[in-house]
Amino acid sequence: MSVEQSEASLPNPTREGKNGEVEITDDLPYLDQLKSVAKIPIFDGDGQKLAFEDLFSNPDSGKKRIMVIFIRHFFCGNCQAYVHTLSTSIPSPDSLPAGTTMAIIGCGSHTLIPMYAKETACPFPIYSDPSRRLFDTLGMTRSLSLGNSTPDYVQESVFASTIRGIAQIFKRIPTGDGLNGGDVRQNGGEFLFEVQGGVIDPVWCHRMRNTRDHTEVPALRRVLDLDADSKA
């Protein structure tokens, strides 16, 4: 599948901020970045390998949109809370506008995907990028910062969330993947792409600035035109 965008490359979204801290912008991926990620392998819950660009296959001639949610490690309680809240608000693929799909991508072992889907009641396909090459190339960063505020989708304390995650890890020790949840410092983000005529066009994105910085669900619904009449 081809990738096309303006030749005017946008700056790298990762920038040096005050006191050497990393600041993240929401600049859209540029041409070279999209070419680099097209063939990166991802895995489904059965361990089947496909290329990232396969998510954008469009058998119809019309325009297609796909919202890709990049989560942190599979035991991250904050991300689990986010995906659960998102799944409650958008309970099935049929709840999305016509021509729109959604996918979740984590950075741990694909063997944890069934567990994650059950814990979050997620109705959307979940994939794994254990190499984290998608995360790196698309400009997402690594941090353990909690940020200065608690988002609405987080309904439990940091302590409770941490304990729940540890309990999940211990439950997976007998299966051999309890330590394969993914990089605990890796942050994710949300990327909306439009596809038409084999051309992938990024139209909106948000990169997490800390471990609790997913786009709030009401805002994501507006991006997806689910609440077109709502005020931003």
Backbone as a ProteinNet text record, in pm:
[ID]
protein_1_A
[PRIMARY]
MSVEQSEASLPNPTREGKNGEVEITDDLPYLDQLKSVAKIPIFDGDGQKLAFEDLFSNPDSGKKRIMVIFIRHFFCGNCQAYVHTLSTSIPSPDSLPAGTTMAIIGCGSHTLIPMYAKETACPFPIYSDPSRRLFDTLGMTRSLSLGNSTPDYVQESVFASTIRGIAQIFKRIPTGDGLNGGDVRQNGGEFLFEVQGGVIDPVWCHRMRNTRDHTEVPALRRVLDLDADSKA
[TERTIARY]
84.9	0	88.6	53.4	135.1	99.3	191.8	172.6	201.1	112.3	130.5	99	180.2	157.4	236.6	210.7	284.9	433.4	512.5	656	718.3	646.4	699.2	696	809.8	816.5	796.2	714.6	693.7	809.5	835.9	944.9	916.6	1023.1	1007.3	926.6	825.7	739	806.6	921.9	992	1091.5	1078.1	1163.5	1218.2	1334	1392.3	1321.3	1272.4	1203.6	1291.8	1230.5	1303.3	1371.9	1490.1	1566.9	1594.5	1600.9	1632.7	1519.3	1400.5	1286.4	1234.4	1181.2	1131	988	961.7	827.2	779.1	651.9	595.1	491.8	498.9	399.4	302.8	197.8	101.7	110.3	232.1	253	217.3	156	121.1	246.8	242.4	356.6	384.5	512	544.9	576.3	603.8	614.5	713.2	833.6	935.3	895.1	828.1	783.6	681.9	587.3	484	542.3	639.7	704.5	778.3	834.9	913.3	825.7	704.2	620.1	535.8	523	429.4	452.6	577.5	609.7	642.8	635.1	666.8	567	616.1	524	452.7	326.5	248.2	183.9	133.1	81.6	-56.5	-144.4	-275.9	-271.1	-384.7	-388.4	-354.2	-359.7	-322.2	-176.5	-106.3	33.4	54.4	-53.3	-41.1	24.4	123.3	196.4	136.1	123.9	83.8	162.2	162.2	229.9	134.8	189.2	106.5	15.8	67.1	-12.9	-133.6	-130.8	-245	-370.5	-353.7	-470.1	-549.4	-484.7	-546.7	-599.2	-598.6	-648.3	-793.1	-821.6	-954.2	-1013.3	-1094.3	-1150.7	-1250.7	-1304.9	-1401.9	-1332	-1397.9	-1339	-1356.4	-1446.7	-1472.1	-1366.5	-1379.3	-1284.7	-1307.2	-1197.7	-1203.1	-1121.5	-1169.2	-1093.6	-1064.3	-946.9	-914.7	-847.6	-900.8	-841.9	-756.1	-627.2	-535.1	-497.9	-531.7	-502.3	-377.7	-270	-147.7	-149.7	-149.2	-151.3	-10.4	3.6	129.9	141.9	215.2	228.8	92.7	78.9	-50.9	-100	-13.9	-55.9	-77.2	-71.6	-90.7	-237.4	-261.5	-398.1	-463.2	-384.1	-440	-491.3	-412.1	-454.7	-571.8	-571.7	-685.2	-812.8	-801.1	-917	-962.9	-867.1	-901.4	-974.5	-917.4	-979.2	-1116.1	-1131	-1261.3	-1363.4	-1321.9	-1411.6	-1448.9	-1349.1	-1374	-1470.4	-1452.1	-1537.2	-1679.2	-1694.9	-1828.4	-1899.3	-1824.3	-1882	-1908	-1820.2	-1833.6	-1833.5	-1947.7	-1952.6	-1933.2	-1929.3	-1910.4	-1860.6	-1799	-1757.7	-1874.4	-1994.1	-2111.8	-2150.5	-2095.3	-2124.3	-2046.5	-1946.6	-1865.7	-1936.4	-1901.2	-1960.6	-1926.4	-2006.9	-1983.5	-1845	-1774.7	-1643.1	-1531.4	-1563.4	-1463.8	-1440.3	-1314.8	-1278.6	-1182.2	-1154.7	-1064	-979.5	-855.2	-766.5	-682.6	-646	-563	-428.2	-318.2	-185.4	-106.1	-59.1	26	168.4	254.4	396.4	446.8	355.2	395.6	375.4	377.2	361.1	218.1	205.1	71.7	-8.7	59.2	-12.2	-98.2	-74.1	-151.4	-275.5	-290.4	-402.9	-537.9	-559.2	-689.6	-720.5	-620.8	-639.8	-680	-610.9	-637.5	-778	-817.3	-951.6	-1058.5	-1035.3	-1132.2	-1136.4	-1020.9	-1013.5	-1079.5	-1069.1	-1119.6	-1253.7	-1304.4	-1428.8	-1418.4	-1300.4	-1276	-1333	-1419.1	-1477.6	-1396.9	-1286.6	-1206.9	-1082.3	-1030.2	-910.9	-791.8	-716	-599	-476.6	-368.9	-245.6	-127.7	-16.1	105.4	219.8	295.7	420.6	532.4	579.3	679.3	812.3	839.7	964.4	958.6	837.5	811.7	858.1	880.5	926.4	818.8	691.7	583.6	582.9	595.2	595.1	710	829.5	946.9	936.6	900.9	900.5	792	679.1	570.8	585.2	697.1	728.6	676.1	630.3	586.9	708.6	698.2	815.3	798.4	901.8	903.8	913.3	830	827	749.1	781.9	703.9	627.9	629.2	560.2	409.4	345.5	200.1	129.5	203.7	140.1	84.8	26.7	-21.7	-169.7	-242	-386.6	-431.9	-544.1	-601.2	-714	-704.7	-810.2	-939.6	-1048.5	-1178.9	-1187.3	-1111.4	-1123.9	-1055.2	-973.1	-908.3	-996.2	-1051.3	-1146	-1092.3	-964.7	-906.7	-772.1	-723.5	-598	-479.5	-367.7	-244.6	-207.9	-223.8	-190.9	-277.7	-408.6	-500.6	-471.9	-444.1	-413.9	-286.4	-186.5	-58.9	-75.1	-149.3	-171.9	-246.5	-343.4	-419.5	-328.7	-240.2	-147.7	-51.7	-1.9	88.8	18	-109.1	-186.9	-202.9	-225.6	-238	-106.8	4.3	135.4	155.4	126	145.4	54.8	-65.1	-154.9	-97.6	-13.7	41.1	176.3	233.7	363.1	359.4	255.2	252.1	248	193.6	186	314.4	406.2	535.3	543.2	434.2	438.1	408.1	418.4	391.3	488.4	607.2	706.9	719.8	620.8	626.2	516.2	477.9	371.2	413.5	545.4	595.8	675.2	737.1	820	732	758.5	674	689.9	792.5	813.3	751.9	709.7	660.2	521.7	509.6	379.1	323.7	194.4	129.1	66.5	-51.5	-121.5	-232.5	-293.6	-405.9	-379.3	-401.3	-375.1	-494.3	-547.2	-656.2	-602.3	-626.9	-583.4	-704.3	-693.5	-790.7	-721.6	-794.6	-739.2	-833.8	-780	-860.7	-768.6	-808.5	-728	-589.1	-576.1	-447	-354.8	-402.2	-320.6	-357.4	-258.4	-278.9	-249.8	-346.9	-332.1	-359.2	-258.2	-283	-354.2	-463.8	-542.1	-549.6	-513.4	-518.4	-438.1	-372	-302.2	-281.8	-258.9	-224.5	-124.5	-12.3	89.2	84.1	85.4	78.8	201.6	178.7	287.7	326.3	242.9	270.8	188.8	194.3	130.6	-21.2	-77.9	-224.1	-276.5	-222.2	-253.1	-316.8	-396	-477.4	-580.5	-621.7	-727.6	-855.9	-914.6	-1038.9	-1143.2	-1224.5	-1320.3	-1417.3	-1474.5	-1563.3	-1492.9	-1366.3	-1290.7	-1264.6	-1234.4	-1210.3	-1337.4	-1450.1	-1577.6	-1600.3	-1562.4	-1578.3	-1486.2	-1365	-1272.3	-1329.8	-1400.8	-1459.7	-1595.6	-1637.6	-1765.8	-1884.6	-1865.5	-1976.1	-2065.9	-2008.3	-2084.4	-2060.3	-2100.9	-2071.1	-2130.7	-2241	-2307.4	-2254.1	-2162.8	-2108.3	-2001.8	-1991.8	-1890.3	-1756.3	-1650.5	-1516.5	-1473.7
-118.7	0	123.8	220.6	340.7	437.7	529.2	631.6	765.3	862.4	990.7	1102.6	1207.9	1325.2	1439.4	1561.2	1677.2	1654.5	1699.6	1682.8	1769.1	1867.4	1954.1	1878.4	1821.3	1740.2	1824.9	1773.6	1839.9	1806.1	1887.7	1858.7	1736	1674.2	1560.7	1604	1524.8	1567.5	1568.3	1503.3	1501	1615.5	1703	1819.3	1833.5	1896.8	1923.6	2042.7	2025.4	2132.6	2191.3	2255.8	2320.4	2215.6	2251.3	2166.2	2027.7	2020.8	1894.9	1796.2	1831.2	1740.9	1733.4	1617.6	1598.2	1649.6	1732.1	1778.2	1709.4	1677.3	1608.4	1698.1	1708	1784.5	1687.7	1741.5	1659.9	1686	1709.8	1721.5	1588.9	1596.2	1474.3	1404.9	1272.1	1200.7	1253	1257.8	1305.4	1188.5	1219.2	1118.8	1008.1	1045.3	944.7	853.5	910.1	829.1	724.2	764.4	671.5	561.6	595.8	494.2	394.4	444.1	357.9	259.4	299	212.8	115.7	135.6	56.2	-93.8	-137	-279.7	-335.1	-251.4	-300.1	-409.4	-524.4	-633.7	-610.8	-647.3	-651.2	-790	-824.7	-959.4	-952.7	-1044.4	-1051.2	-1149.5	-1171.9	-1255	-1400.5	-1444	-1580.8	-1591.6	-1479.3	-1479.9	-1465.5	-1439.6	-1421.1	-1285.5	-1286.5	-1164.6	-1095.6	-964.8	-884.2	-753.4	-682	-552.9	-443.2	-336.6	-225.5	-174.7	-168	-116	-204.1	-330.2	-418.7	-372	-292.6	-239.2	-143.8	-92.1	10.8	-43.3	-175.6	-232.8	-191	-143.4	-87.7	-155.7	-261.4	-332.5	-248.9	-145.8	-60.9	58.4	121.5	236.4	364.6	361.7	481.6	508.9	620.6	660.7	578.4	543.9	469.1	544	544.1	602.7	494.7	503.6	411.5	488.2	470.9	529.2	421.4	448.6	353.8	406.1	327.6	362.9	287	358.6	296.6	302.8	186.8	180	154	160.9	130.7	-21.5	-69.4	-213.7	-274.3	-403.4	-468.7	-477.3	-450.2	-451.8	-311.4	-210.2	-72.8	-50.9	-23.3	-3.2	120	224.9	347.1	321.8	250.7	221.9	125.2	29.6	-61.3	15.8	112.6	195	275.1	323.1	402.6	317.3	201.6	115.5	66.8	40.2	-1.5	111.9	233.2	348.8	371.9	360.4	376.4	269.9	147	36.8	49	111.6	136.6	243.6	344.6	454.7	415.6	332.1	284.9	132.5	71.1	-70.4	-172.8	-128.6	-223.8	-149.4	-220.2	-155.8	-89.3	-144.4	-86.4	48.5	80.6	209.2	323.6	288.5	389.7	439	558.5	606.7	513.1	515.4	431.5	458.7	351.7	367.2	390.4	381.4	406.3	279.8	248.5	134.8	182.2	92.9	124.8	2.7	25.6	-83	-37.3	-132.7	-108	-175.6	-106.4	-165.5	-144.7	-255.5	-250	-288.4	-292.6	-319.2	-444.4	-529	-651.1	-774.5	-889.4	-1015	-1031.3	-1086.9	-1109	-1209.2	-1292.1	-1391.9	-1328.5	-1200.3	-1129.5	-1060.4	-1062.9	-993	-1048.3	-1180.2	-1230	-1184.5	-1185.7	-1137.1	-990.5	-911.7	-768.4	-740.7	-813.4	-795.1	-827	-930.7	-968.1	-864.3	-817.7	-721	-588.2	-549.5	-418.8	-425.8	-548.6	-567.9	-498.6	-506.9	-435.1	-510.9	-446.8	-513	-492.7	-419.4	-386.1	-474.3	-495.1	-579.3	-519.5	-606.6	-566.1	-634.7	-559.2	-610.7	-577.3	-640.1	-615.9	-575.7	-475.8	-436.5	-453	-576.8	-599.5	-531	-496.4	-426.1	-279	-224.8	-83.2	9	-47.4	34.9	133	92.4	185	303.7	273.5	377.8	475.5	420.2	504.6	589.1	525.9	596	702	678.6	775.7	882.4	880.3	990.4	980.5	861.4	846.3	826.4	864.7	867.5	778.5	774.7	689.1	775.2	742.6	821.1	745.1	772.3	718.8	828.9	949	1061.7	1039.2	1071.5	1061.2	1186.2	1294.7	1420.6	1491.7	1606.6	1690.2	1675.9	1601.9	1588.8	1446.3	1410.2	1276.9	1285.6	1213.1	1219.5	1155.1	1188.1	1135.1	983.7	926	781.7	700.4	763.8	694.2	708.8	598.4	600.3	533.9	495	435.6	500.2	483.1	545	480.7	550.6	496	366.1	364.7	244.6	126.9	148.1	40.2	-9.5	84.1	46.7	-35.8	4.2	-67.5	-208.4	-220.7	-352.1	-444.1	-388.8	-470.3	-520.7	-432.7	-473	-580.6	-566.9	-667.1	-801.5	-797.2	-920.7	-988.9	-911.1	-968.2	-1032	-967.1	-1021.6	-1157.5	-1166.6	-1292.7	-1402.8	-1367	-1466.9	-1525.3	-1444.9	-1489.6	-1557.7	-1558.2	-1622.9	-1769.9	-1847.1	-1988.3	-2006.4	-1908.5	-1921.3	-1873.7	-1817.4	-1779.2	-1641.4	-1563.2	-1431.2	-1318.5	-1348.7	-1247.1	-1130.5	-1153.6	-1047.8	-993.8	-1025.9	-984.7	-885.3	-803.1	-706.2	-591	-567.1	-456.9	-359.6	-265.1	-164.1	-76.9	-76	-1.2	149.7	194.8	337.9	387.3	294.8	334.7	397.3	517.2	582	563.1	586.3	566.9	694.1	679.1	793	747.2	841.5	812.8	876.9	800.9	847.8	814.1	915.3	893.8	906.3	803.1	800.8	791.3	853.1	834.2	761.9	669.9	590.8	597.3	632.7	634.6	611.2	517.4	487.8	437.2	365.1	312	413.5	533.7	640.4	658.9	653.5	673.1	818	883.9	1025.8	1045.1	1078.7	1106.5	1240.8	1243.2	1367.2	1423.4	1342	1390.2	1294.8	1350.4	1261.6	1329.4	1248.2	1294.5	1196.7	1247.8	1164.1	1187.3	1078.7	1088.4	1160	1254.7	1327	1266.9	1179.4	1106.9	978.5	903.3	771.1	775.3	896.2	909.6	1014.7	1017.2	1126.2	1079.9	973.2	939.6	1050.5	1068.2	1163.9	1122.9	1214.7	1181.5	1132.3	1037.3	972.7	1071.2	1168.4	1263.5	1338.7	1374.4	1443.7	1351.1	1224	1128.9	1104.7	1102.9	1086.6	1201.5	1321.7	1436	1424	1376.2	1355.7	1255.4	1156.4	1052.3	1091.5	1216.1	1267	1190.7	1135	1068.6	1169	1281.8	1387.2	1517.3	1521.2	1634.2	1764.2	1754.9	1876.1	1923.6	1842.3	1881.3	1988.9	2073.8	2177.8	2118.7	2165	2114.9	2170.7
0	0	0	-79.6	-87.5	23.7	50.8	150.9	86.8	109	44.2	141.8	136.8	219.7	160.8	207.6	160.9	177.1	78.2	84.3	192.5	241.6	346.7	478.6	516.5	636.9	761.5	851.7	978.8	1071.8	1171.3	1262.9	1346.8	1397.3	1486.1	1608.1	1650.1	1760.1	1896.6	1908.4	2036.3	2040.7	2139.2	2149.5	2290.7	2300.6	2431.1	2494.5	2615.8	2685.3	2794.2	2889.8	2998.2	3085.9	3133.4	3223.5	3165.1	3032.3	2967.5	2960.2	3010.2	3002.2	2859.6	2824.7	2689	2677.9	2579.2	2549.5	2422	2418.7	2303.9	2237.5	2106.8	2032.4	1964.7	1909.6	1835.8	1686.3	1637.5	1493.6	1426.5	1310.4	1238.2	1186.5	1175	1116.7	975.7	940.7	807.6	714.7	590	485	518.6	560.1	587.3	703.1	802.9	916.1	870.9	788.8	743.2	655.4	572.3	491.1	579	688.6	777	853.6	888.2	971.9	891.7	760.8	681.3	693.3	693.5	693.2	831.5	934.5	1069	1108.2	1153.9	1188.8	1320.9	1324	1446.1	1455.1	1573	1594.6	1657.9	1616.1	1679.2	1795.8	1859.4	1977.9	1953.7	1827.9	1792.8	1750.6	1754	1713.1	1563.9	1489.7	1346.6	1318.1	1229.5	1197.6	1076.1	1084.8	970.8	975.7	866.3	861.2	907.5	964.4	1011.6	900.9	778.4	668.3	636.5	681.6	656.9	730	835.9	906.5	818.1	715.4	633.1	499.9	483.3	358.8	339.5	221.6	193.3	70	91.1	-23.9	-102	-38.5	-107.4	-170.6	-262	-330.4	-250	-150.7	-73.2	31.6	98.3	201.6	328	393.6	518.2	623	747.1	857.7	960.5	1021.9	1129.5	1241.8	1362.1	1481.5	1547	1559.7	1621.3	1759.7	1862.3	2000.7	2044	2070.8	2121.1	2274.4	2337.1	2482.5	2535.6	2668.2	2732.2	2748.4	2847.2	2865.9	2900.3	2877	2891.2	3035.3	3133.8	3273.2	3329.1	3245.1	3290.3	3328.6	3457	3503.1	3443.9	3419.9	3361.7	3220.7	3141.4	3003.9	3001.3	3093.8	3100.9	3133.7	3226.1	3259.4	3138.8	3060.9	2942.6	2838.3	2808.4	2706.8	2753.5	2883.4	2935.5	2923.2	2957.2	2944.2	2798.4	2711	2567.7	2516.6	2562.9	2518.5	2572	2687.5	2740.8	2659.6	2618.5	2540.9	2396	2341.5	2202.5	2210.1	2236.9	2275.4	2163.9	2040	1930.3	1807.1	1713.2	1588.4	1516	1532.5	1467.5	1528.1	1644.9	1708.6	1645.2	1564.7	1497.6	1371.5	1324.5	1199.4	1083.7	982.2	864.1	806.4	772.5	713.1	813.5	943.4	1047.8	1128.5	1156	1238.8	1348.1	1441.4	1550.9	1582.7	1623.2	1662.5	1781.1	1865.5	1982.7	1960.9	1991.9	1977.7	2106.8	2164.8	2282.4	2247.3	2350	2323.2	2393.7	2443.5	2511.7	2425.7	2489	2417.3	2366.4	2246.9	2189.6	2272.1	2353	2432.7	2541.1	2570.4	2672.1	2615.3	2484	2421.8	2466.9	2470.1	2518.2	2660.3	2749.1	2885.3	2884.6	2803.1	2798	2745.6	2643.6	2588.1	2691.7	2772.9	2875.9	2987.3	3032.9	3141.9	3105.8	2979.7	2936.3	2864.9	2841.8	2764.9	2629.2	2569.2	2443.8	2324.5	2244.1	2128.1	2000.1	2010.6	1892.3	1884.6	1764.5	1751.3	1824.9	1890.6	1967.4	1907.9	1894.6	1837.2	1927.7	1897.1	1973.6	1881.2	1925.1	1859.2	1961.6	1984.1	2088.9	2062.9	1938.5	1906.3	1944.7	1961.7	1989.7	1876.4	1760.4	1648.1	1602.8	1609.6	1574.9	1670.2	1798.2	1900.4	1877.2	1852.6	1835	1708.1	1598.3	1470.2	1462.9	1528	1526.5	1634.8	1705.6	1795.1	1936.1	1977	2114.7	2204.2	2328.2	2414.5	2535.5	2620.6	2738.2	2863.2	2961.4	3084.4	3190.9	3317.5	3428.8	3500.9	3443.7	3506	3506.2	3619.1	3629.9	3579.8	3557.3	3519.6	3641.8	3618	3728.4	3758.3	3677	3697.8	3668.8	3728.6	3707.6	3605.7	3495.8	3394.5	3442.4	3377.3	3417.6	3404.9	3310.5	3289.2	3399.4	3481.7	3593	3716.9	3764.4	3875.3	4001.4	4002.1	4120.9	4150.1	4270.3	4310.6	4240.2	4241	4183.6	4254.6	4387.2	4464.3	4421.6	4412	4374.3	4233	4142.3	4005	3997	4074.7	4075.8	4131.3	4240.1	4300.3	4203.7	4134.6	4037.7	3926.7	3880.2	3775.6	3822.2	3944.9	4000.1	4013.6	4057.1	4069.8	3933.9	3831.1	3696.9	3652.7	3686.9	3650.9	3717.3	3847.8	3919.3	3864.9	3820.6	3762.9	3633.8	3564.9	3436.8	3451.4	3571.7	3589.7	3546.2	3584.3	3541.9	3390.3	3317	3171.8	3104.1	3182	3126.8	3065.8	3070.2	3007.5	3106.8	3236.1	3336.2	3332.1	3279.5	3270.6	3128.2	3045.3	2904.6	2868.2	2965.5	2939.4	2850.2	2842.7	2761.5	2846.2	2780.8	2846.6	2936.6	3068	3161	3144.7	3075.4	3054.8	2924	2838	2706.3	2715	2662.3	2651.4	2511.5	2497.4	2369	2314.9	2256.2	2198.5	2106.4	2038.8	1949.7	1813.3	1706.9	1571.1	1482.1	1414	1319.4	1177.5	1098.1	959.1	867	750.8	643.2	528.5	468.4	359.1	240.8	125.6	3.9	-115	-199.6	-316.7	-282.2	-171.6	-131.4	-68	-43.6	14.9	161.7	250	392.7	427	488.5	522	671.2	751.5	893	907.6	981.4	991.1	1132.7	1232.5	1371.5	1458.3	1560.8	1654	1787.9	1888.1	2022.8	2081.3	2129.1	2193.4	2344.2	2418.3	2563.5	2617.7	2706.8	2770.7	2905.1	2956.6	3080.3	3077.6	3186.6	3187.6	3199.1	3217	3230.1	3132.5	3013.4	2920.3	2790.9	2796.4	2679	2656.3	2532.9	2501.5	2572.7	2648	2717.8	2617.3	2660.2	2570.4	2504.8	2576.1	2506.9	2394.7	2416.1	2311.3	2192.9	2222.1	2113.5	2033.7	2100	2030.5	1932.7	1972.9	1882.7	1761.6	1785	1673.3	1573.9	1625.5	1541.2	1484	1511.4	1463.1	1521.3	1640.9	1708	1780	1814.9	1881.5	1807.8	1684	1597.7	1649.8	1724.8	1772.5	1907.1	1967.3	2096.6	2080.3	2178.1	2174	2216.8	2151.5	2183.9	2319.3
[MASK]
++++++++++++++++++++++++++++++++++++++++++++++++++++++++++++++++++++++++++++++++++++++++++++++++++++++++++++++++++++++++++++++++++++++++++++++++++++++++++++++++++++++++++++++++++++++++++++++++++++++++++++++++++++++++++++++++++++++++

